[in-house]
Amino acid sequence: MMFLRVLGMGALYGIGFALVKTLFPSPIILMTLSNSNSSEGNLTFLAFVYMGVGLLAGLIATPIYGGYLSMRRRAAEKSSKEQPAFFAPRFTLSLYLSLFMGVVSGLLTIGAYASGILPPGGVLDPLKLVRESNFAPGTPLLFAWAIARDLLPAGLVGLFLSPIGGGLLAKLRGVDNSTVQRSYEEFES
């Protein structure tokens, strides 16, 4: 049952990421309306591949991250009952998930261009810089840049969806949600 919740949250984060990702670096979502060709190939196909990569990144990253959080919770429960549970706000957990989703999306985008699903050589092709590079030690940095360009839209998704998805992530992590509001007198001492 928990796996289905995590998968549903992955779909929600993936849909949000697909919509936000299509705004960076250009409004790709508008390309779905034009059925024309350009240096990138068919623009409608390009837009749907970018949105599909975003959704697939959410469906891949969320169960992995959820499994990691529950594994950390079980390890903390086994180690000692006296230690307080690791506190991570819902926003932080959501941001980590979305940044991991951005890394997965960057890898999937590179894979789409490398496998020939999307035509190489266009402006949006992350491998174009790698192919045209004359400095061999800089190639890993170019791959890192190709992956990192998905982190900004992913971070925005983590920001916007933290009130929705952060609660489930906090449950997976084992954070006690019964926080007591402290008064000002407690801070003075």
C-alpha positions in Angstrom: 0.0 0.0 0.0 2.8 2.4 0.9 4.5 1.6 -2.4 1.4 2.6 -4.3 1.3 5.9 -2.4 5.0 6.5 -3.2 4.4 5.6 -6.9 1.4 8.0 -7.0 3.5 10.7 -5.4 6.2 10.0 -8.1 3.5 10.4 -10.8 2.5 13.7 -9.2 6.1 15.0 -9.0 6.7 13.7 -12.5 3.8 15.5 -14.0 4.8 18.7 -12.2 8.3 18.3 -13.3 7.2 17.6 -16.9 5.2 20.8 -16.9 7.9 22.9 -15.3 10.7 21.3 -17.4 8.9 22.3 -20.6 9.4 25.9 -19.7 13.2 25.6 -19.5 15.3 26.5 -21.5 12.5 27.5 -23.8 8.7 27.1 -23.7 8.7 23.6 -25.2 5.1 23.0 -24.2 4.1 25.6 -26.8 5.8 23.4 -29.4 3.1 20.7 -28.9 0.8 23.0 -30.8 3.0 23.4 -33.8 3.4 20.3 -35.9 6.4 21.7 -37.8 10.0 20.6 -38.3 13.1 22.5 -37.2 16.8 21.7 -36.5 15.5 19.8 -33.5 13.3 17.6 -35.6 9.5 17.4 -35.2 8.7 20.0 -32.4 5.6 18.1 -31.2 7.6 14.9 -30.8 10.4 16.8 -29.0 7.9 18.3 -26.6 6.3 15.0 -25.8 9.7 13.3 -25.3 10.7 16.1 -22.9 7.5 15.7 -21.0 7.7 11.9 -21.0 11.3 12.1 -19.6 10.0 14.3 -16.8 7.2 11.9 -15.9 9.5 8.9 -16.2 12.1 10.6 -14.0 9.5 11.1 -11.3 8.4 7.5 -11.5 12.0 6.2 -11.3 13.4 8.6 -8.7 10.5 8.6 -6.1 10.5 4.8 -5.3 14.3 4.8 -5.1 14.3 7.8 -2.8 11.4 6.5 -0.7 13.3 3.2 -0.3 16.3 5.1 0.8 14.3 7.0 3.4 12.6 3.9 4.8 16.0 2.1 4.9 17.4 5.0 6.9 14.4 4.9 9.3 14.9 1.2 9.9 18.6 1.6 10.5 17.9 4.4 13.0 15.3 2.3 14.9 17.7 -0.7 15.1 20.7 1.3 16.3 19.2 3.0 19.3 15.8 3.7 20.8 17.2 6.6 22.8 18.4 8.8 20.0 15.9 11.3 18.6 14.8 10.7 15.1 16.6 12.7 12.4 14.6 15.8 11.8 14.2 16.9 8.2 11.5 19.4 7.3 9.1 18.5 4.6 10.6 21.1 2.3 14.1 19.6 2.6 12.9 16.1 1.9 10.9 17.3 -1.1 13.8 19.3 -2.4 16.2 16.4 -2.1 13.7 14.2 -4.0 13.2 16.7 -6.8 16.9 17.3 -7.2 17.4 13.5 -7.5 14.6 13.5 -10.0 16.5 16.2 -11.9 19.6 14.1 -12.1 17.6 11.1 -13.3 15.9 13.4 -15.9 19.3 14.7 -17.1 20.6 11.1 -17.6 17.4 10.1 -19.4 17.7 13.2 -21.7 21.3 12.3 -22.5 20.2 8.8 -23.2 17.4 10.0 -25.5 19.9 11.9 -27.6 22.6 9.2 -27.5 20.2 6.5 -28.5 18.8 8.5 -31.4 15.3 8.9 -30.1 15.8 12.7 -30.5 17.9 14.0 -33.5 21.4 15.0 -32.6 22.9 18.5 -33.2 20.1 20.8 -32.3 20.2 23.6 -29.8 18.7 21.5 -27.0 21.1 18.6 -27.6 23.2 18.2 -24.4 25.8 16.1 -26.3 26.5 18.7 -28.9 28.9 20.4 -26.6 30.6 17.1 -25.8 31.0 16.2 -29.5 32.5 19.6 -30.3 34.8 19.8 -27.4 38.6 20.0 -28.1 39.6 19.7 -24.5 39.4 16.1 -23.4 39.7 16.7 -19.6 36.7 19.0 -19.8 34.3 16.3 -21.1 33.2 15.1 -17.6 32.4 18.7 -16.8 30.3 19.0 -19.9 28.4 15.9 -18.9 27.8 17.3 -15.5 26.5 20.5 -17.1 24.2 18.5 -19.3 22.8 16.8 -16.2 22.7 20.0 -14.0 20.6 22.0 -16.4 17.6 20.0 -15.2 18.2 20.9 -11.6 16.6 24.3 -11.6 13.2 23.1 -12.9 13.4 20.2 -10.5 14.1 22.5 -7.6 11.1 24.5 -8.4 8.9 21.4 -8.4 10.3 20.5 -5.0 9.4 24.0 -3.8 5.9 23.9 -5.1 5.0 20.4 -4.2 6.6 20.2 -0.7 3.3 20.9 1.1 1.7 18.0 -0.7 4.5 15.4 -1.0 6.6 16.3 2.0 4.2 14.7 4.5 4.5 11.3 2.9 8.3 11.7 2.7 8.4 12.6 6.4 6.4 9.5 7.2 8.8 7.4 5.2 11.7 8.9 7.1 10.0 8.4 10.4 9.9 12.0 11.5 7.6 12.7 14.4 4.9 15.1 13.1 3.5 15.8 16.6 5.6 18.9 17.1 4.6 21.0 20.0 4.5 24.8 19.5 6.9 26.4 21.9 6.2 29.7 23.7 8.5 32.7 23.9 9.2 32.0 27.6 10.9 28.7 26.7 13.3 30.5 24.4 14.4 33.0 27.1 16.0 30.4 29.3 
